[in-house]
Amino acid sequence: MFKKRYGLSHFFKCAIVTYKSSSDLKHITFAAMSRGKVILEGAKFQLMIERLCRQLIENYGDFADTCLIGIQQNGIPLTDRIANRLRELIPEVRFDDGKLDVTFYRDDFRHREKPLAGNATVINFLVENKRVILIDDVLYTGRTTHAAMSALQDFGRPAKVELLALIDRRFNRHLPIHCDYVGMAVDSLDEAYVKVEWKEKDGADRIRLYSKGN
């Protein structure tokens, strides 16, 4: 019955998505992701951003000696969204935020067939003795985060570094790097990938799951 309805090929391409909220933990299984399955959008997307902001407020209080640094390029929309929301929630608090390019700090940049073009790093402050919150949209292999920590050293020695990601691909890590603040965990059984879309660029806030080769 199972084979007739779904087919084994669909079964092995499924993914388990875990949505973490303050009240529940949901496991949803998706198949047939070739066209990009929307796994989160709209109000739930906004709720996830809100939850991450509240967690940061709980842990950082007045944000003394704290800065937010987004990893170019995909971490910037999330950094902007979180920084703006934090300033709405706690307007009396001041903190720095910046953009960090890691192109030439990656361990594979010398192995690319074509020359790489970097993005702008905009950090008008030192991170010496500061608590740094690195922000990216998806934590996958951990190599981008590793490169970001190397690049960060050009701006001083931080007191502490934590990582915030909207999506955590927990089963695909190459390096021993973990996420301190997670919006959603996406555990795929193959090499499916996740794309985060933003209304400022893509017309709507959405998270899509794609199967390998699409």
KOLMIMAR-68772 format. One line per field, with one value per residue (C-alpha): residue number from 1; residue in three letters; chain; x, y, z. Coordinates in steps of 0.001 Angstrom, whole numbers, always signed. Example, Ala and Ser with C-alpha at 12.3 -4.5 7.8 and 13.67 -1.06 7.14 Angstrom:
! residues 2
lovo: 1,2
torti: ala,ser
torkol: A,A
east: +12300,+13670
north: -4500,-1060
up: +7800,+7140
END
This chain:
! residues 214
lovo: 1,2,3,4,5,6,7,8,9,10,11,12,13,14,15,16,17,18,19,20,21,22,23,24,25,26,27,28,29,30,31,32,33,34,35,36,37,38,39,40,41,42,43,44,45,46,47,48,49,50,51,52,53,54,55,56,57,58,59,60,61,62,63,64,65,66,67,68,69,70,71,72,73,74,75,76,77,78,79,80,81,82,83,84,85,86,87,88,89,90,91,92,93,94,95,96,97,98,99,100,101,102,103,104,105,106,107,108,109,110,111,112,113,114,115,116,117,118,119,120,121,122,123,124,125,126,127,128,129,130,131,132,133,134,135,136,137,138,139,140,141,142,143,144,145,146,147,148,149,150,151,152,153,154,155,156,157,158,159,160,161,162,163,164,165,166,167,168,169,170,171,172,173,174,175,176,177,178,179,180,181,182,183,184,185,186,187,188,189,190,191,192,193,194,195,196,197,198,199,200,201,202,203,204,205,206,207,208,209,210,211,212,213,214
torti: met,phe,lys,lys,arg,tyr,gly,leu,ser,his,phe,phe,lys,cys,ala,ile,val,thr,tyr,lys,ser,ser,ser,asp,leu,lys,his,ile,thr,phe,ala,ala,met,ser,arg,gly,lys,val,ile,leu,glu,gly,ala,lys,phe,gln,leu,met,ile,glu,arg,leu,cys,arg,gln,leu,ile,glu,asn,tyr,gly,asp,phe,ala,asp,thr,cys,leu,ile,gly,ile,gln,gln,asn,gly,ile,pro,leu,thr,asp,arg,ile,ala,asn,arg,leu,arg,glu,leu,ile,pro,glu,val,arg,phe,asp,asp,gly,lys,leu,asp,val,thr,phe,tyr,arg,asp,asp,phe,arg,his,arg,glu,lys,pro,leu,ala,gly,asn,ala,thr,val,ile,asn,phe,leu,val,glu,asn,lys,arg,val,ile,leu,ile,asp,asp,val,leu,tyr,thr,gly,arg,thr,thr,his,ala,ala,met,ser,ala,leu,gln,asp,phe,gly,arg,pro,ala,lys,val,glu,leu,leu,ala,leu,ile,asp,arg,arg,phe,asn,arg,his,leu,pro,ile,his,cys,asp,tyr,val,gly,met,ala,val,asp,ser,leu,asp,glu,ala,tyr,val,lys,val,glu,trp,lys,glu,lys,asp,gly,ala,asp,arg,ile,arg,leu,tyr,ser,lys,gly,asn
torkol: A,A,A,A,A,A,A,A,A,A,A,A,A,A,A,A,A,A,A,A,A,A,A,A,A,A,A,A,A,A,A,A,A,A,A,A,A,A,A,A,A,A,A,A,A,A,A,A,A,A,A,A,A,A,A,A,A,A,A,A,A,A,A,A,A,A,A,A,A,A,A,A,A,A,A,A,A,A,A,A,A,A,A,A,A,A,A,A,A,A,A,A,A,A,A,A,A,A,A,A,A,A,A,A,A,A,A,A,A,A,A,A,A,A,A,A,A,A,A,A,A,A,A,A,A,A,A,A,A,A,A,A,A,A,A,A,A,A,A,A,A,A,A,A,A,A,A,A,A,A,A,A,A,A,A,A,A,A,A,A,A,A,A,A,A,A,A,A,A,A,A,A,A,A,A,A,A,A,A,A,A,A,A,A,A,A,A,A,A,A,A,A,A,A,A,A,A,A,A,A,A,A,A,A,A,A,A,A,A,A,A,A,A,A
east: +0,+2790,+4748,+1698,+764,+4113,+6882,+10207,+12008,+9835,+10424,+14192,+13954,+11891,+13036,+12046,+11520,+11468,+9785,+10739,+8456,+7903,+4903,+5426,+7744,+6428,+7865,+6602,+7634,+7779,+8290,+8502,+10572,+11704,+9749,+10641,+8326,+7323,+7910,+7290,+5840,+3707,+2778,+4762,+7877,+7393,+6777,+10092,+11937,+10127,+11099,+14766,+14674,+13086,+15737,+18485,+16848,+16561,+20237,+21817,+19691,+20914,+23258,+26254,+29433,+27423,+27313,+25437,+27430,+25758,+27660,+27590,+25471,+22638,+22923,+22361,+18548,+18164,+20616,+18746,+15392,+16599,+18478,+15460,+13086,+15363,+15479,+11683,+11375,+14075,+14567,+16652,+19361,+22306,+24350,+26521,+25786,+27833,+28403,+31245,+32526,+34207,+34964,+38753,+38739,+36994,+39097,+38059,+38513,+41811,+40136,+37490,+37694,+36678,+37981,+35876,+34359,+33994,+31258,+31640,+32664,+31102,+32273,+32953,+33952,+36311,+35087,+37811,+36308,+32800,+30123,+29572,+26420,+27225,+24135,+23512,+20395,+21400,+23955,+24902,+28428,+29846,+32545,+31078,+30879,+34466,+35560,+33588,+35370,+38710,+37707,+36440,+39939,+40914,+38732,+40001,+39627,+35987,+35073,+32518,+31049,+27623,+25887,+22308,+20810,+17293,+17819,+20026,+20909,+22056,+22767,+25110,+27920,+31565,+33048,+32263,+30230,+26865,+24184,+23264,+20001,+17948,+14727,+14057,+15952,+15713,+16999,+17150,+17992,+19704,+21483,+18360,+18940,+17068,+16485,+15285,+13300,+12671,+9821,+12224,+13945,+11675,+8229,+7402,+8997,+9286,+11485,+11668,+13071,+14506,+15593,+19080,+19610,+16869
north: +0,+2412,+1672,+2048,+5418,+7134,+5118,+4377,+7131,+9755,+8214,+8532,+12192,+13303,+15707,+16299,+19895,+20887,+24153,+25401,+27798,+28699,+26385,+23408,+21297,+20092,+17457,+17634,+15273,+16619,+14749,+15669,+18818,+19263,+22506,+23953,+23186,+26209,+25112,+28434,+31805,+34724,+35147,+32104,+33528,+36789,+34876,+33094,+36414,+37739,+34701,+35075,+38744,+37917,+35280,+37821,+40328,+37674,+36754,+40130,+42514,+46041,+44820,+46447,+45787,+43763,+43921,+42159,+41165,+39722,+37406,+38572,+38095,+35967,+36885,+40591,+40643,+38665,+40938,+44037,+42559,+41555,+44816,+46904,+44844,+45009,+48793,+48851,+46622,+48343,+51845,+52989,+50399,+51097,+48466,+48315,+46237,+45525,+43400,+40911,+39496,+36090,+35394,+35274,+33590,+30465,+27296,+26660,+30060,+29054,+26030,+27902,+27787,+31425,+34499,+35410,+38831,+39773,+41778,+44830,+44555,+47375,+47317,+50797,+49618,+47202,+43947,+43915,+42600,+42763,+40101,+39336,+37798,+36397,+36092,+34009,+32694,+29010,+27022,+24120,+22654,+25223,+26388,+29860,+30348,+29157,+31692,+34417,+33757,+34020,+37294,+38665,+38570,+41500,+43696,+42605,+39810,+39469,+38466,+36011,+34933,+33364,+32268,+32946,+31275,+31157,+27573,+24872,+21943,+19738,+16556,+18194,+19591,+19308,+21175,+21055,+24271,+24670,+27333,+29173,+30644,+28689,+29596,+26204,+22918,+21244,+17657,+16272,+12698,+13696,+16816,+18946,+22634,+25466,+28952,+31865,+34502,+38057,+40359,+43246,+41235,+38335,+39799,+37690,+36163,+32433,+29425,+26883,+23359,+22041,+18530,+17803,+18885,+21559
up: +0,+930,-2266,-4447,-3074,-2605,-4258,-2612,-4540,-2847,+554,+321,-726,+2220,+4886,+8476,+9462,+13101,+14001,+17439,+19259,+22868,+23089,+20820,+18718,+15391,+13075,+9502,+6707,+3142,-139,-3825,-3249,-6846,-7296,-3939,-1063,+1022,+4610,+6330,+5362,+6433,+10077,+11219,+9577,+11488,+14692,+14287,+13925,+16979,+19029,+18123,+19138,+22476,+23138,+22482,+24818,+27511,+27251,+26505,+28562,+27867,+25090,+26763,+24757,+22260,+18470,+15672,+12585,+9510,+7178,+3559,+1525,+2774,+6427,+5833,+5417,+8641,+10477,+9329,+10312,+13781,+14443,+13436,+15564,+18596,+18301,+18204,+21263,+23338,+21865,+24835,+24108,+21815,+19983,+16876,+13822,+10722,+7629,+7250,+3962,+4229,+556,+877,+4263,+3014,+2876,-730,-2379,-4037,-5619,-7597,-11386,-11787,-9936,-6934,-6311,-2693,-1018,+1142,+4769,+6762,+10376,+11725,+15183,+16896,+18374,+21029,+24288,+22835,+22753,+19080,+17617,+14174,+11981,+8857,+7167,+7001,+8979,+6706,+6650,+9067,+6654,+6171,+9928,+10300,+7683,+9462,+12751,+10954,+9274,+12571,+14037,+11806,+14019,+17420,+19932,+21021,+24551,+23220,+19880,+19433,+16246,+15206,+12131,+10785,+9531,+11033,+8719,+11568,+9596,+7081,+9213,+8067,+11030,+14781,+14791,+16477,+16478,+19691,+18389,+15844,+14106,+12525,+12152,+8744,+8749,+5211,+4254,+1010,-265,-414,+150,+1783,+410,+2525,+627,+1872,+973,+319,-2427,-3359,-2704,+357,+3445,+2752,+3384,+570,+564,-2728,-3647,-4953,-8557,-8584
END
